[in-house]
Amino acid sequence: MNKSQPLISVVLTTYNRYELFIQAYDSILNQTYVNLDIIIVDDFSNENEYSFFENYIVDSRTRYIRHSQNFGLAKARNTGIKSSNGLFICFCDDDDIWLPNKITSQLEAYKKSPA
């Protein structure tokens, strides 16, 4: 593990908000911090656009997990946690848009913290 650039898992949960979800995913891909493990958990969305999403994935850091039924946000996050490989885990909901330096800023704040 590279201590200065540890692997950070990002769990992106989504359910039936494809257009917002794509914006959230793009904001993760545009992070200045690049050592990411991106886990998308689709909580059994029924919008047709989701069926094409796997063709949209062009980033090798991304994994897509689709639930077999709708379990709710807590279970979707737990699925992401169980699938993560990072030293840290960030949660992104499908209606979130991150600024490009979000993860970098949070990691810097963590490193400066006496805790």
N, C-alpha and C positions, 0 to 999 in steps of 0.2 A: 504494500500500500504506500502510495506517495502521500506523506503527511501534509505537504503544502497544497496538494490538489487531491484530497480524498474523493472517492466515488460518492456521489450524492444521488439517492433515489428520489424521483419525483413521481408521486402517485396522482394521476389525473383521472378522476371519476366522472362518469357521464351517464345521463339518461334522458333521451328524447329532446335534446337541444343541440342538434348537430351543428348548426351555423355558429352558435356560441362556442361549442366544443372545439371547432376548427380554429377559432381565434385564440382560445386558451392554449391549444397545442402549439400553434405558431409562436405564441409568446414564450413558451418553454424552449422551443428550438432556437429562438433568437437570444437566448441568455449569453452573457459574456463568459460565464463559467461553463466549460464544455465537458467536464468529466461527469457526465450524467447517465443514470440508469432510469429510463423513462418507462413507466408502467401505466398503460391505459386500461382502466377497468370499465367496461360497458355493462351497465346493470340491466341488460336485456331490453335495450331500446327497440322500439318497433317502427321507427322512422326508416324509410327505404334507403336514405343516404348512407346509413351506417353499414349497409351490406357492401358498399364500395370502398369503405375506409381502408381496408388492408392494402388496396392498390395505391392509396395515397401515401402510405408510409414509405419514405425515402431515406429515413435516418436509421442506421444500424443500431442506435442506442435504444430504440423503441420496441416494446413488446405490447401486444394487444390481447387482452383477456376479455372474453364475453361470458357473462353469467348465463346459465341455462334457464333462469327465471329471474324476476325482479325481486331482489332481497332488501333493497334499501341502501342508503348511503353508508351506514356503519359497516355493514358486511362488505360493501364494495371497497371501502378503505382497508378493512382487514385483509381482503384478498390481495390488495396491493402491497400491504406490509409483508405478508407471507411470501410474496414473490420478489421482494426487494433484495438487493445485494449491497447497497450503499452503507457507509458508516453513519450517514444522516439520512432522514426521510423528510421530504417536503410534501405537503398536500396542496393540490390545485383542483378546484371545482371547475366544472365546465363553463361557468359564467364568470370566471376570473380571467383577467389579463394582467400579466406580470410585466413590470418595467424590465428592460434588458439587464440591469445590474442587480436585480433582486437577490439572487442566490449569492453572488459575490459579496454584496453588502452584508447579508446575514452571516456568511462565513467569517468575514472580517470582524464583525461584532462579537461573534463567538470566540474567536482567537484572542481578542482584547479583554474579554471578560475574566475577572479573577475566579469566577466559579468554576 
